[in-house]
Amino acid sequence: MDMLTNIAHQAAMAVSQKGYRTYTSGLADIRPHQQRILASILRAVRGSASGRYYGLTGEESIERFRAKVPLTEYAHWEKQIERQKKTGEPVLSTSPCERYQPTSGSTSDIKWIPYTRQFLSQVDAFISPMIYRMYRQYPGIRKGVHYWSLSWIPTELRSHISPNINDDLKLLPWWKRMFMSLTMAVPDSVAHAPTSEASMFATACYLCAAENLSLVSVWSPTFLLSMLDLISDHRREMASVLASGAWGEARQSLAYLPCPRSRHGADILANREAELSPKTLSRLWPGLRVISAWDTWTSTPWASKIKELFPFAVLEGKGLLATEGIVSMPFDGQYPLTYQCHFYEFVDWHSGDILNAWELKKGQVVQPVLTTGAGLLRYLLHDRLEVTGFLQSCPCFLFLGRSDGVDLVGEKMSPEAAGRVLNRISDTYSSVRPVSLLAVPSSHSGATDGYVLLCEGDETAPAGDIAERAEKELRGIYHYNLARDLGQLAHLKCVVSPAATAIYQSRAAARGMVAGNLKIEPVVLWNCALPGPLCNAFAGPVDARVN
């Protein structure tokens, strides 16, 4: 089996080399590549309903394209996507649509992003150079097996969507899929489990059975930490599963999956005295060489925790990847633009000017605009990037954070979504006035990352009921629900106080802001010391009443 895996690694590296060479050969001058990509997208769009609406011929210059198509967001495309989903007609693009990928929305609870053949080809143009570069840079991952975190889907959506949505290998051409599948520690069929918890348990068992694990790739580092917590909490059950090679009566929902078996993993998990320390983890996965995860902005403290737990492995950060498209990737110690994927424009954060990728200057703060093979034209991403330098002519970026809302662990909480929750609580409970939704990282609370609903009211208000109602509303937000399913976020807490506004303003004072100039936002990141009332909330149950 190891020989077959090693051969598969060699094959995967070989088939990815062309994409790597294509990427590196174009770095000297990215402009003609960007122009060619735009022309290719417009040719696919011109025969669609969207193309006809904008009068696109496929021959537009960049300037003419901008004159015809405004900057857009999901709300602009939502009805057209729904029509395309229902009818199968080429509404956004004539490139056949293979699947619709769900993600969180600001004006809707779920956004459905069309993944056309052209879009998937653009994704492959990112995957190939990334894979080849990692094989070259980290030769230790050419052996053993890899874990690439799948696109996790909340439990209640699993029975309503295609299993392909939960299988990231389906993003690859079939022949690359064949090689890559032979190197995977966890079979893609775990995605078919009926619940997120069942998928997580099965994934943890497969990982603990993989003594030859050499690469782990996840999105948020909190996901990996949640996986380690699950292993710690269920170690006796998992030890039994790995020793017997049977899921057991309590895990009948996993009967469709072949059960992993590993005496090595079972023995380590059965040792009650061996906590999941760096020493134990190095025994469990002695060949682990690379962990790939977000390591900037709100993920920084969790990435540091991963480094502490896995000092024997390299932690490599990720570029900017959204469900709607790809912007950057790790390469030679920087995060250059994936210029070979989509057509990119950038909004200067300070001047509002629209710039091409080759017009950027070092030090600029910008917001990316994507035109992709999905048929999304001039699509504005709400991310802030700093231009840190260039890889030849290609701009490189540092992710500064979201420009709308909060994203502790990947939940993508927008002001619009938070505002809807506040309004529903206000409409339901006349005794309180919701002030704001506070995102509190564990570095300040000492507990799991989570949200606090801050309300103005007196101690008779039903804070527990409010917390449950607000949590139910938040569970309707795709990525919040997913983060809760995966144990990355704690249950919402509610603080009711007649001094709620003063509590909110204390955050501004702690950050050197003038309270009189303060605008209360529907959702904020509480990235400073917690005042007493919020500390009490994290010390107690989900609700807290404060005089």
C-alpha positions as CSV (number, residue, x, y, z in Angstrom):
1,M,0.0,0.0,0.0
2,D,2.9,2.4,0.8
3,M,4.4,1.7,-2.6
4,L,1.1,2.5,-4.3
5,T,0.8,5.7,-2.3
6,N,4.3,6.8,-3.2
7,I,3.7,6.1,-6.9
8,A,0.5,8.2,-6.6
9,H,2.5,11.0,-5.1
10,Q,5.0,10.9,-7.9
11,A,2.1,10.9,-10.4
12,A,0.3,13.8,-8.7
13,M,3.5,15.8,-8.7
14,A,4.2,15.0,-12.4
15,V,0.7,16.0,-13.6
16,S,0.9,19.2,-11.5
17,Q,4.2,20.3,-13.0
18,K,2.7,21.8,-16.1
19,G,0.5,24.1,-14.1
20,Y,3.4,25.2,-12.0
21,R,5.5,26.0,-15.1
22,T,2.6,27.9,-16.6
23,Y,2.3,30.0,-13.5
24,T,6.0,30.8,-13.1
25,S,6.5,31.5,-16.8
26,G,3.8,34.2,-16.7
27,L,5.1,36.1,-13.6
28,A,7.3,38.4,-15.7
29,D,4.2,40.1,-17.3
30,I,0.8,39.2,-16.0
31,R,-1.1,41.7,-18.1
32,P,-1.5,39.7,-21.3
33,H,-2.6,36.7,-19.2
34,Q,-5.3,38.7,-17.5
35,Q,-6.5,40.1,-20.8
36,R,-6.8,36.7,-22.2
37,I,-8.7,35.3,-19.2
38,L,-11.2,38.2,-19.4
39,A,-11.8,37.5,-23.1
40,S,-12.3,33.8,-22.4
41,I,-14.9,34.6,-19.7
42,L,-16.7,37.1,-21.8
43,R,-17.0,34.7,-24.7
44,A,-18.7,32.2,-22.4
45,V,-21.0,34.8,-21.0
46,R,-22.0,36.6,-24.3
47,G,-24.6,33.9,-25.2
48,S,-26.2,33.9,-21.7
49,A,-29.1,35.9,-20.5
50,S,-26.7,38.0,-18.5
51,G,-24.4,38.6,-21.5
52,R,-27.4,39.7,-23.6
53,Y,-28.6,42.0,-20.8
54,Y,-25.2,43.8,-20.7
55,G,-24.7,43.7,-24.4
56,L,-21.5,41.8,-24.2
57,T,-19.9,40.6,-27.4
58,G,-16.8,38.9,-26.0
59,E,-14.6,41.4,-27.7
60,E,-14.7,44.2,-25.1
61,S,-11.6,45.9,-23.9
62,I,-11.2,46.3,-20.2
63,E,-12.4,49.9,-20.3
64,R,-15.5,49.0,-22.3
65,F,-16.2,46.0,-20.0
66,R,-16.1,48.4,-17.0
67,A,-18.4,50.8,-18.8
68,K,-21.0,48.1,-19.5
69,V,-20.9,46.2,-16.2
70,P,-21.1,47.8,-12.7
71,L,-19.5,46.5,-9.6
72,T,-21.7,43.8,-8.2
73,E,-22.5,41.8,-5.1
74,Y,-24.4,38.6,-4.5
75,A,-27.8,40.4,-4.3
76,H,-27.3,41.5,-7.9
77,W,-27.0,37.8,-9.1
78,E,-29.3,36.0,-6.6
79,K,-32.5,35.9,-8.7
80,Q,-30.5,34.9,-11.8
81,I,-28.7,32.1,-10.0
82,E,-32.1,30.8,-8.7
83,R,-33.5,30.9,-12.2
84,Q,-30.4,29.0,-13.5
85,K,-30.7,26.4,-10.8
86,K,-34.4,25.8,-11.4
87,T,-34.4,25.8,-15.2
88,G,-30.9,24.7,-16.2
89,E,-30.8,27.6,-18.7
90,P,-27.5,29.4,-19.3
91,V,-28.5,32.5,-17.3
92,L,-25.0,33.6,-16.2
93,S,-22.7,31.7,-18.5
94,T,-22.9,29.2,-21.4
95,S,-20.3,27.0,-19.6
96,P,-22.2,24.0,-18.2
97,C,-22.8,24.2,-14.4
98,E,-21.5,21.2,-12.6
99,R,-22.7,22.1,-9.1
100,Y,-23.9,25.0,-6.8
101,Q,-21.7,25.5,-3.8
102,P,-23.4,27.0,-0.7
103,T,-21.8,29.7,1.4
104,S,-23.0,32.4,3.8
105,G,-24.7,35.5,2.5
106,S,-25.3,39.0,3.8
107,T,-28.7,39.6,2.3
108,S,-29.7,35.9,2.3
109,D,-28.8,33.1,4.7
110,I,-27.3,31.0,2.0
111,K,-25.5,32.0,-1.2
112,W,-25.4,29.4,-4.0
113,I,-22.3,29.9,-6.2
114,P,-22.4,28.2,-9.6
115,Y,-19.4,26.1,-10.3
116,T,-19.2,25.8,-14.1
117,R,-16.7,23.8,-16.1
118,Q,-14.9,27.0,-16.9
119,F,-14.8,28.0,-13.2
120,L,-13.5,24.5,-12.2
121,S,-10.8,24.8,-14.9
122,Q,-9.8,28.1,-13.2
123,V,-9.7,26.4,-9.8
124,D,-7.4,23.7,-11.3
125,A,-5.1,26.5,-12.5
126,F,-4.6,27.3,-8.8
127,I,-4.4,23.8,-7.5
128,S,-1.7,22.5,-9.9
129,P,1.0,25.1,-9.1
130,M,0.1,24.9,-5.4
131,I,0.4,21.1,-5.2
132,Y,3.7,21.0,-7.2
133,R,5.2,23.8,-5.2
134,M,4.4,22.1,-1.9
135,Y,5.9,18.8,-3.1
136,R,9.1,20.7,-4.1
137,Q,9.3,22.8,-0.9
138,Y,8.4,20.0,1.5
139,P,9.8,16.7,0.1
140,G,8.6,14.9,3.3
141,I,5.0,15.0,2.1
142,R,5.9,12.9,-1.0
143,K,5.5,9.9,1.3
144,G,2.6,8.9,3.5
145,V,-0.9,10.1,3.3
146,H,-2.5,13.6,3.3
147,Y,-5.7,15.0,4.9
148,W,-7.4,17.8,3.0
149,S,-10.4,19.1,4.9
150,L,-13.6,18.7,2.9
151,S,-16.2,21.5,2.3
152,W,-18.2,20.8,5.5
153,I,-21.9,21.1,5.2
154,P,-24.3,21.7,8.1
155,T,-26.3,18.7,9.2
156,E,-29.7,19.8,8.1
157,L,-28.5,20.6,4.5
158,R,-27.0,17.1,4.0
159,S,-30.1,15.4,2.8
160,H,-31.0,18.2,0.3
161,I,-27.8,18.5,-1.7
162,S,-25.6,16.4,-3.9
163,P,-22.8,14.5,-2.1
164,N,-20.4,16.1,-4.7
165,I,-20.7,19.4,-2.8
166,N,-19.0,17.8,0.2
167,D,-16.2,16.3,-1.9
168,D,-13.4,18.8,-2.7
169,L,-11.7,16.3,-5.0
170,K,-14.6,16.8,-7.4
171,L,-13.0,20.2,-8.1
172,L,-10.2,18.3,-10.0
173,P,-10.3,16.7,-13.4
174,W,-11.0,12.9,-13.1
175,W,-7.4,11.9,-13.9
176,K,-6.0,14.1,-11.2
177,R,-8.7,12.9,-8.8
178,M,-7.6,9.3,-9.4
179,F,-4.0,10.0,-8.3
180,M,-4.9,12.3,-5.4
181,S,-7.5,9.9,-4.0
182,L,-4.7,7.3,-3.5
183,T,-2.9,9.7,-1.2
184,M,-5.8,10.6,1.1
185,A,-5.9,9.6,4.7
186,V,-9.6,10.0,4.9
187,P,-12.0,8.7,2.2
188,D,-14.3,11.2,0.6
189,S,-17.2,9.0,1.5
190,V,-17.1,10.4,5.1
191,A,-18.9,13.4,3.6
192,H,-22.0,11.2,3.1
193,A,-22.5,10.7,6.9
194,P,-25.9,12.0,8.0
195,T,-24.5,14.5,10.5
196,S,-21.5,16.7,10.9
197,E,-20.7,15.0,14.2
198,A,-20.7,11.6,12.6
199,S,-18.4,12.9,9.8
200,M,-16.1,14.4,12.4
201,F,-15.9,11.2,14.4
202,A,-15.2,9.1,11.4
203,T,-12.6,11.6,10.2
204,A,-10.9,11.5,13.6
205,C,-10.7,7.7,13.5
206,Y,-9.2,7.6,10.1
207,L,-6.6,10.2,11.0
208,C,-5.6,8.4,14.2
209,A,-5.3,5.2,12.1
210,A,-2.9,7.0,9.7
211,E,0.5,6.6,11.3
212,N,2.0,7.7,8.1
213,L,0.1,11.1,7.9
214,S,2.5,13.7,6.4
215,L,0.2,16.6,5.5
216,V,-2.9,18.2,7.0
217,S,-4.7,21.0,5.2
218,V,-7.6,22.7,6.9
219,W,-9.2,26.1,6.6
220,S,-9.4,27.5,10.2
221,P,-6.9,26.3,12.8
222,T,-9.8,26.1,15.2
223,F,-11.2,23.2,13.1
224,L,-8.0,21.2,13.8
225,L,-8.2,22.1,17.4
226,S,-11.8,21.0,17.5
227,M,-10.8,17.7,16.0
228,L,-8.1,17.3,18.7
229,D,-10.7,18.0,21.3
230,L,-13.0,15.4,19.8
231,I,-10.2,12.9,19.9
232,S,-9.5,13.7,23.5
233,D,-13.1,13.5,24.5
234,H,-13.8,10.2,22.7
235,R,-10.4,8.6,23.0
236,R,-11.7,5.4,24.7
237,E,-14.4,4.8,22.1
238,M,-11.9,5.6,19.3
239,A,-9.3,3.2,20.8
240,S,-12.0,0.5,20.8
241,V,-12.9,1.2,17.2
242,L,-9.3,1.2,16.0
243,A,-8.5,-2.0,17.9
244,S,-11.5,-3.9,16.7
245,G,-11.9,-2.5,13.2
246,A,-15.6,-2.1,13.9
247,W,-17.7,1.1,14.4
248,G,-19.7,-0.4,17.3
249,E,-23.4,-0.2,18.1
250,A,-23.3,3.6,18.9
251,R,-22.1,4.4,15.4
252,Q,-24.5,2.5,13.2
253,S,-24.9,5.6,10.9
254,L,-21.3,4.9,9.8
255,A,-21.9,1.3,8.8
256,Y,-21.6,2.2,5.1
257,L,-18.0,3.1,5.7
258,P,-15.1,0.6,5.9
259,C,-13.9,1.0,9.5
260,P,-10.2,1.8,9.9
261,R,-8.0,-0.4,12.1
262,S,-4.7,0.5,13.8
263,R,-3.0,-1.1,16.7
264,H,-0.6,1.8,16.8
265,G,-3.4,4.4,17.1
266,A,-5.4,2.3,19.5
267,D,-2.5,1.9,21.9
268,I,-1.8,5.6,22.0
269,L,-5.4,6.6,22.5
270,A,-5.9,3.9,25.2
271,N,-3.2,5.3,27.3
272,R,-5.1,7.5,29.7
273,E,-2.0,9.2,31.0
274,A,-0.9,10.4,27.6
275,E,-2.6,13.7,27.0
276,L,-2.7,15.1,23.5
277,S,0.6,16.9,24.1
278,P,3.3,17.6,21.5
279,K,5.0,14.4,22.6
280,T,1.9,12.3,22.2
281,L,1.0,13.9,18.9
282,S,4.5,13.2,17.5
283,R,4.0,9.5,18.5
284,L,0.6,9.4,16.8
285,W,1.8,11.1,13.6
286,P,5.6,10.7,13.5
287,G,5.8,11.6,9.8
288,L,3.7,14.8,9.9
289,R,5.6,17.5,8.1
290,V,3.2,20.3,7.1
291,I,0.0,21.8,8.4
292,S,-1.7,24.3,6.2
293,A,-4.2,26.7,7.8
294,W,-5.2,30.3,8.1
295,D,-2.7,32.1,10.3
296,T,-3.6,35.8,10.0
297,W,-6.1,38.2,11.5
298,T,-8.4,36.5,14.0
299,S,-6.8,33.1,13.3
300,T,-3.4,34.2,14.6
301,P,-3.7,33.1,18.2
302,W,-5.1,29.7,17.1
303,A,-2.3,29.3,14.6
304,S,0.1,29.9,17.4
305,K,-1.6,27.1,19.4
306,I,-1.2,24.8,16.5
307,K,2.6,25.6,16.4
308,E,2.8,24.8,20.1
309,L,1.1,21.4,19.7
310,F,3.0,20.5,16.5
311,P,6.6,21.9,16.9
312,F,7.8,19.0,14.7
313,A,5.7,20.2,11.7
314,V,5.7,23.4,9.6
315,L,2.6,25.6,9.8
316,E,2.0,27.2,6.4
317,G,-0.6,30.0,6.0
318,K,-3.2,30.1,3.3
319,G,-3.8,32.7,0.7
320,L,-7.2,34.3,0.2
321,L,-9.7,31.8,-1.1
322,A,-13.4,32.4,-1.1
323,T,-16.2,30.2,-2.3
324,E,-16.7,32.8,-5.1
325,G,-13.1,32.6,-6.3
326,I,-9.4,32.6,-5.5
327,V,-7.2,35.7,-5.0
328,S,-3.8,34.6,-3.7
329,M,-1.8,31.6,-2.6
330,P,1.4,30.8,-0.7
331,F,4.5,30.9,-3.0
332,D,8.1,31.6,-2.2
333,G,7.4,33.0,1.2
334,Q,4.8,35.5,-0.2
335,Y,1.1,35.5,-1.2
336,P,1.0,36.4,-4.9
337,L,-2.1,37.0,-6.9
338,T,-3.4,33.8,-8.7
339,Y,-3.4,35.8,-11.9
340,Q,-3.9,32.6,-14.0
341,C,-7.3,31.9,-12.5
342,H,-9.8,34.8,-12.9
343,F,-9.8,38.4,-14.1
344,Y,-9.0,40.8,-11.2
345,E,-9.6,44.4,-10.4
346,F,-9.0,46.2,-7.2
347,V,-10.7,49.1,-5.4
348,D,-8.2,51.4,-3.6
349,W,-9.4,51.5,0.0
350,H,-8.6,55.2,0.4
351,S,-9.3,56.8,-3.0
352,G,-12.0,54.4,-4.4
353,D,-10.1,54.2,-7.7
354,I,-10.5,51.0,-9.7
355,L,-7.1,49.5,-10.6
356,N,-5.9,46.5,-12.7
357,A,-3.6,44.0,-11.0
358,W,-0.5,45.4,-12.9
359,E,-1.3,48.9,-11.7
360,L,-1.0,48.2,-8.0
361,K,1.7,49.8,-5.8
362,K,3.4,48.5,-2.7
363,G,1.7,49.7,0.5
364,Q,-1.8,50.2,-1.1
365,V,-4.8,48.8,0.8
366,V,-7.3,47.3,-1.7
367,Q,-10.5,45.3,-2.0
368,P,-10.5,42.6,-4.7
369,V,-13.1,42.5,-7.5
370,L,-13.5,39.1,-9.3
371,T,-14.8,38.2,-12.8
372,T,-14.9,34.4,-12.9
373,G,-15.9,31.5,-15.1
374,A,-18.9,31.1,-12.9
375,G,-20.4,34.1,-14.7
376,L,-20.1,36.4,-11.7
377,L,-18.9,39.7,-13.3
378,R,-17.1,42.4,-11.4
379,Y,-18.0,40.7,-8.1
380,L,-16.8,42.6,-5.0
381,L,-15.3,40.6,-2.2
382,H,-15.4,42.2,1.3
383,D,-11.8,41.6,2.1
384,R,-9.0,44.1,2.8
385,L,-5.6,43.4,1.4
386,E,-2.3,45.2,1.7
387,V,0.1,45.1,-1.3
388,T,3.3,43.9,0.3
389,G,5.5,43.6,-2.8
390,F,5.8,41.8,-6.0
391,L,6.9,38.4,-7.4
392,Q,8.4,39.7,-10.6
393,S,5.4,41.7,-12.0
394,C,2.8,39.9,-9.8
395,P,1.5,41.7,-6.8
396,C,1.6,40.0,-3.4
397,F,-0.8,40.6,-0.5
398,L,-1.3,40.5,3.2
399,F,-4.8,39.7,4.4
400,L,-5.9,42.5,6.8
401,G,-9.4,41.3,7.5
402,R,-13.0,41.5,6.4
403,S,-14.4,44.9,5.5
404,D,-17.9,43.9,6.5
405,G,-18.6,42.2,9.8
406,V,-16.7,39.6,11.8
407,D,-15.1,36.3,11.0
408,L,-13.7,34.6,14.1
409,V,-13.4,31.0,12.8
410,G,-14.9,31.2,9.3
411,E,-18.5,32.0,10.3
412,K,-18.6,35.2,8.1
413,M,-21.0,37.2,10.3
414,S,-22.1,40.2,8.2
415,P,-23.7,43.4,9.6
416,E,-26.8,42.6,7.6
417,A,-27.2,39.1,9.1
418,A,-26.5,40.4,12.6
419,G,-29.0,43.3,12.1
420,R,-31.7,40.9,11.1
421,V,-31.2,38.9,14.3
422,L,-31.3,42.1,16.4
423,N,-34.5,43.2,14.7
424,R,-36.2,39.8,15.3
425,I,-35.3,39.9,18.9
426,S,-36.6,43.4,19.2
427,D,-39.8,42.4,17.5
428,T,-40.3,39.4,19.8
429,Y,-39.2,40.8,23.2
430,S,-40.6,44.2,24.0
431,S,-38.8,44.3,27.4
432,V,-35.3,44.6,25.9
433,R,-33.6,46.6,23.2
434,P,-30.8,44.7,21.4
435,V,-27.7,46.8,21.2
436,S,-25.1,44.7,19.3
437,L,-23.8,41.2,18.7
438,L,-20.3,40.9,20.2
439,A,-17.9,38.5,18.8
440,V,-15.5,37.5,21.6
441,P,-12.4,35.5,20.8
442,S,-11.3,33.0,23.5
443,S,-8.1,35.0,24.0
444,H,-10.2,37.5,25.8
445,S,-12.9,35.3,27.3
446,G,-10.8,32.2,28.4
447,A,-13.5,30.1,26.8
448,T,-14.4,28.9,23.3
449,D,-14.9,31.6,20.7
450,G,-18.4,32.8,20.7
451,Y,-21.0,35.6,20.4
452,V,-22.7,37.6,23.1
453,L,-26.0,39.4,22.4
454,L,-25.9,42.6,24.4
455,C,-29.3,44.0,25.2
456,E,-30.6,47.0,27.2
457,G,-33.2,46.1,29.8
458,D,-33.8,45.2,33.5
459,E,-33.1,42.0,35.4
460,T,-36.7,40.7,34.8
461,A,-36.0,40.2,31.1
462,P,-35.9,36.5,30.1
463,A,-32.3,36.5,29.0
464,G,-32.2,32.7,28.7
465,D,-35.1,32.6,26.3
466,I,-33.6,35.5,24.4
467,A,-30.3,33.6,24.0
468,E,-32.1,30.5,22.8
469,R,-34.2,32.5,20.3
470,A,-31.2,34.4,19.0
471,E,-29.1,31.2,18.7
472,K,-31.9,29.7,16.6
473,E,-31.9,32.7,14.3
474,L,-28.1,32.6,14.0
475,R,-28.3,28.9,13.2
476,G,-30.1,29.9,10.0
477,I,-26.8,31.5,8.9
478,Y,-24.9,28.9,6.9
479,H,-21.4,29.3,8.2
480,Y,-22.4,30.1,11.8
481,N,-24.4,26.9,11.8
482,L,-21.4,25.0,10.4
483,A,-19.0,26.5,13.0
484,R,-21.4,25.5,15.8
485,D,-21.8,22.0,14.3
486,L,-18.0,21.6,14.2
487,G,-17.5,22.9,17.8
488,Q,-15.6,26.0,16.7
489,L,-18.1,28.4,18.3
490,A,-19.8,28.3,21.7
491,H,-23.6,28.7,22.2
492,L,-24.6,32.3,22.0
493,K,-24.8,34.1,25.4
494,C,-27.1,37.0,26.3
495,V,-26.2,39.9,28.6
496,V,-29.1,42.1,29.6
497,S,-28.2,45.3,31.4
498,P,-29.7,48.8,31.9
499,A,-26.1,50.0,31.2
500,A,-25.8,48.0,27.9
501,T,-24.9,51.1,25.9
502,A,-22.1,52.0,28.4
503,I,-20.8,48.5,28.2
504,Y,-20.6,48.8,24.4
505,Q,-18.9,52.2,24.6
506,S,-16.3,50.8,27.0
507,R,-14.9,48.9,24.1
508,A,-14.4,52.2,22.2
509,A,-12.8,53.8,25.3
510,A,-10.4,50.8,25.7
511,R,-9.3,51.3,22.0
512,G,-8.8,55.1,22.4
513,M,-12.0,56.1,20.5
514,V,-14.2,59.0,21.5
515,A,-17.6,57.8,22.7
516,G,-19.3,60.8,21.2
517,N,-18.2,59.9,17.8
518,L,-19.2,56.2,18.2
519,K,-21.6,54.6,15.9
520,I,-23.2,51.4,17.4
521,E,-22.7,48.6,14.9
522,P,-24.9,45.5,14.7
523,V,-21.8,43.2,15.1
524,V,-18.3,44.0,16.4
525,L,-15.2,42.1,17.3
526,W,-14.5,42.5,21.0
527,N,-10.7,42.5,20.8
528,C,-9.9,44.1,24.2
529,A,-10.3,43.3,27.8
530,L,-13.8,42.2,28.8
531,P,-15.7,44.4,31.3
532,G,-17.2,42.7,34.4
533,P,-20.7,42.0,32.9
534,L,-19.2,40.2,29.9
535,C,-16.8,38.3,32.1
536,N,-19.7,37.1,34.2
537,A,-21.5,35.9,31.1
538,F,-18.6,33.6,30.2
539,A,-18.4,32.4,33.8
540,G,-22.0,31.4,33.9
541,P,-24.7,29.9,31.7
542,V,-25.9,31.2,28.3
543,D,-27.7,34.1,29.9
544,A,-26.6,36.8,32.3
545,R,-28.6,39.6,34.0
546,V,-26.6,42.6,35.0
547,N,-27.8,45.4,37.2
